[in-house]
Amino acid sequence: MTTKTDIANQALSLIGADSISSFEENTSTARRIRTVYDTSRKALLRLHPFQCAVKRIKLSPLATQPEFGYAYQYQLPDHLIRIINTNTEDYVVETDRLLSNSTELNLVYVSDNKNEESYDSLFVECLILYLAYKLSKPITGSQGTSDSYYMQCQELIKQAKAVQAQETPSLQLFRDEDYTFTRR
């Protein structure tokens, strides 16, 4: 079972810092990890749509219409990090609303998944490296080490994208039934 503390301690171990027993403890290390953990998780989820955070929802338009430009507006989920796909290409996001001319909105998005037990192993590894990048300079004073963790994280995100692409069925453009022979 992966926990927030486990992830934090793996990042701290990478940079040679003392581990923590909980996020609530009153140590300088715990205070530092508390300040960067949530923003780091959200940043990684924004960089790549890890499947452990992807959700889909059908939204109905709000009763109030936009002032101009679009016929409908939709309230976006509070835990939305990034939009992946919708059933329309003509939309704009304004604050916490999506404006569109579609009468219904099918939304695929990255959510702010805070359940560490559901995390993909590659997301956990990326988060560890990203946390090490954020904590390395303040704790160890080494910019070079910090930069190294950042580059390692970028490389791992590329690998995660490749793995995820292999798990997603490719779009089949031509089916066998499209090419049936007929007798004359």
Secondary structure, DSSP 8 states (H G I E B T S, - for coil): ---HHHHHHHHHHHTT----S-TTS-SHHHHHHHHHHHHHHHHHHHHS--GGGEEEEEE---SS--SSS-SEEEE--TTEEEEEEES-S-EEEETTEEEES-SSEEEEEEE----GGG--HHHHHHHHHHHHHHHHHHHH--HHHHHHHHHHHHHHHHHHHHHHHHHS-------GGGG-----
